[in-house]
Amino acid sequence: MHYIILKEYLMKKIYIHRDLERKFLHMSEFFKAVLVTGARQTGKTTMLKHLAQGHNRTYVSLDDFFARQLAQNDPVVFFQTYAPYDN
């Protein structure tokens, strides 16, 4: 019985709030695009996707080859395709 409850608990996705969230939200009030960089596996993507839920925000990863190429070669079309939210 305890094993089943523990297994169900562990299968739920538990979001860990990060100190960077407040700074990101503050900066996003002033800038339409905010770049988040850092070491691998530290929760950048998880945080950004979490903050985008329920808000009028667009999440774009430049790990995506086509998004990165578009951003490099035609930034105007990039921002038309991945329109930032309106303040």
Short mmCIF file of the C-alpha atoms (twelve columns), coordinates in Angstrom:
data_MODEL
# 
_entry.id   MODEL 
# 
loop_
_atom_site.group_PDB 
_atom_site.id 
_atom_site.type_symbol 
_atom_site.label_atom_id 
_atom_site.label_alt_id 
_atom_site.label_comp_id 
_atom_site.label_asym_id 
_atom_site.label_seq_id 
_atom_site.Cartn_x 
_atom_site.Cartn_y 
_atom_site.Cartn_z 
_atom_site.pdbx_PDB_model_num 
ATOM 1  C CA . MET A 1  0.000  0.000  0.000   1 
ATOM 2  C CA . HIS A 2  2.728  2.496  0.931   1 
ATOM 3  C CA . TYR A 3  4.615  1.649  -2.245  1 
ATOM 4  C CA . ILE A 4  1.632  2.562  -4.453  1 
ATOM 5  C CA . ILE A 5  1.109  5.892  -2.697  1 
ATOM 6  C CA . LEU A 6  4.823  6.711  -2.922  1 
ATOM 7  C CA . LYS A 7  4.903  5.750  -6.609  1 
ATOM 8  C CA . GLU A 8  1.908  8.008  -7.369  1 
ATOM 9  C CA . TYR A 9  3.541  10.863 -5.428  1 
ATOM 10 C CA . LEU A 10 6.825  10.519 -7.298  1 
ATOM 11 C CA . MET A 11 5.078  10.386 -10.686 1 
ATOM 12 C CA . LYS A 12 3.480  13.799 -10.125 1 
ATOM 13 C CA . LYS A 13 5.487  16.660 -11.520 1 
ATOM 14 C CA . ILE A 14 6.589  18.844 -8.642  1 
ATOM 15 C CA . TYR A 15 7.625  22.344 -9.660  1 
ATOM 16 C CA . ILE A 16 10.484 23.901 -7.717  1 
ATOM 17 C CA . HIS A 17 10.262 27.681 -7.587  1 
ATOM 18 C CA . ARG A 18 13.495 29.487 -8.405  1 
ATOM 19 C CA . ASP A 19 14.914 32.763 -7.130  1 
ATOM 20 C CA . LEU A 20 15.350 33.888 -10.749 1 
ATOM 21 C CA . GLU A 21 11.560 33.957 -11.294 1 
ATOM 22 C CA . ARG A 22 11.068 37.370 -9.659  1 
ATOM 23 C CA . LYS A 23 13.937 38.910 -11.617 1 
ATOM 24 C CA . PHE A 24 12.672 37.407 -14.878 1 
ATOM 25 C CA . LEU A 25 9.124  38.671 -14.293 1 
ATOM 26 C CA . HIS A 26 10.452 42.123 -13.375 1 
ATOM 27 C CA . MET A 27 12.633 42.314 -16.498 1 
ATOM 28 C CA . SER A 28 9.813  41.066 -18.724 1 
ATOM 29 C CA . GLU A 29 7.776  44.097 -17.686 1 
ATOM 30 C CA . PHE A 30 10.346 46.320 -19.410 1 
ATOM 31 C CA . PHE A 31 11.489 44.161 -22.341 1 
ATOM 32 C CA . LYS A 32 9.409  42.240 -24.893 1 
ATOM 33 C CA . ALA A 33 12.113 39.552 -25.176 1 
ATOM 34 C CA . VAL A 34 14.208 38.219 -22.300 1 
ATOM 35 C CA . LEU A 35 17.101 35.821 -22.870 1 
ATOM 36 C CA . VAL A 36 17.830 33.289 -20.130 1 
ATOM 37 C CA . THR A 37 21.183 31.500 -20.278 1 
ATOM 38 C CA . GLY A 38 23.050 29.306 -17.837 1 
ATOM 39 C CA . ALA A 39 24.493 25.913 -17.091 1 
ATOM 40 C CA . ARG A 40 22.841 22.765 -18.384 1 
ATOM 41 C CA . GLN A 41 20.154 20.991 -16.364 1 
ATOM 42 C CA . THR A 42 19.496 23.862 -13.947 1 
ATOM 43 C CA . GLY A 43 15.797 24.340 -14.734 1 
ATOM 44 C CA . LYS A 44 15.819 27.243 -17.206 1 
ATOM 45 C CA . THR A 45 13.387 25.600 -19.622 1 
ATOM 46 C CA . THR A 46 11.163 24.305 -16.832 1 
ATOM 47 C CA . MET A 47 10.982 27.757 -15.241 1 
ATOM 48 C CA . LEU A 48 10.189 29.537 -18.510 1 
ATOM 49 C CA . LYS A 49 7.517  27.058 -19.521 1 
ATOM 50 C CA . HIS A 50 6.006  27.289 -16.031 1 
ATOM 51 C CA . LEU A 51 5.944  31.097 -16.138 1 
ATOM 52 C CA . ALA A 52 4.429  31.073 -19.639 1 
ATOM 53 C CA . GLN A 53 1.439  28.980 -18.521 1 
ATOM 54 C CA . GLY A 54 -1.601 31.109 -17.971 1 
ATOM 55 C CA . HIS A 55 0.144  34.273 -19.129 1 
ATOM 56 C CA . ASN A 56 0.261  35.913 -22.520 1 
ATOM 57 C CA . ARG A 57 3.883  34.882 -23.106 1 
ATOM 58 C CA . THR A 58 5.698  33.122 -25.928 1 
ATOM 59 C CA . TYR A 59 8.386  30.543 -25.147 1 
ATOM 60 C CA . VAL A 60 10.946 29.954 -27.910 1 
ATOM 61 C CA . SER A 61 14.036 27.791 -27.561 1 
ATOM 62 C CA . LEU A 62 16.967 28.566 -29.814 1 
ATOM 63 C CA . ASP A 63 17.942 24.908 -29.412 1 
ATOM 64 C CA . ASP A 64 15.447 24.443 -32.259 1 
ATOM 65 C CA . PHE A 65 17.566 24.663 -35.420 1 
ATOM 66 C CA . PHE A 66 14.896 26.387 -37.535 1 
ATOM 67 C CA . ALA A 67 14.030 28.959 -34.858 1 
ATOM 68 C CA . ARG A 68 17.732 29.727 -34.384 1 
ATOM 69 C CA . GLN A 69 18.327 30.069 -38.146 1 
ATOM 70 C CA . LEU A 70 15.320 32.350 -38.478 1 
ATOM 71 C CA . ALA A 71 16.499 34.519 -35.562 1 
ATOM 72 C CA . GLN A 72 19.974 34.813 -37.097 1 
ATOM 73 C CA . ASN A 73 18.972 35.320 -40.710 1 
ATOM 74 C CA . ASP A 74 15.728 37.281 -40.456 1 
ATOM 75 C CA . PRO A 75 15.015 38.716 -36.993 1 
ATOM 76 C CA . VAL A 76 11.971 40.642 -38.253 1 
ATOM 77 C CA . VAL A 77 10.266 37.469 -39.461 1 
ATOM 78 C CA . PHE A 78 11.419 35.669 -36.287 1 
ATOM 79 C CA . PHE A 79 9.562  38.170 -34.093 1 
ATOM 80 C CA . GLN A 80 6.547  38.075 -36.401 1 
ATOM 81 C CA . THR A 81 6.492  34.279 -36.159 1 
ATOM 82 C CA . TYR A 82 7.095  34.164 -32.397 1 
ATOM 83 C CA . ALA A 83 5.267  37.358 -31.490 1 
ATOM 84 C CA . PRO A 84 6.170  38.615 -28.006 1 
ATOM 85 C CA . TYR A 85 3.317  39.377 -25.676 1 
ATOM 86 C CA . ASP A 86 1.964  42.938 -25.520 1 
ATOM 87 C CA . ASN A 87 2.697  44.926 -22.368 1 
# 
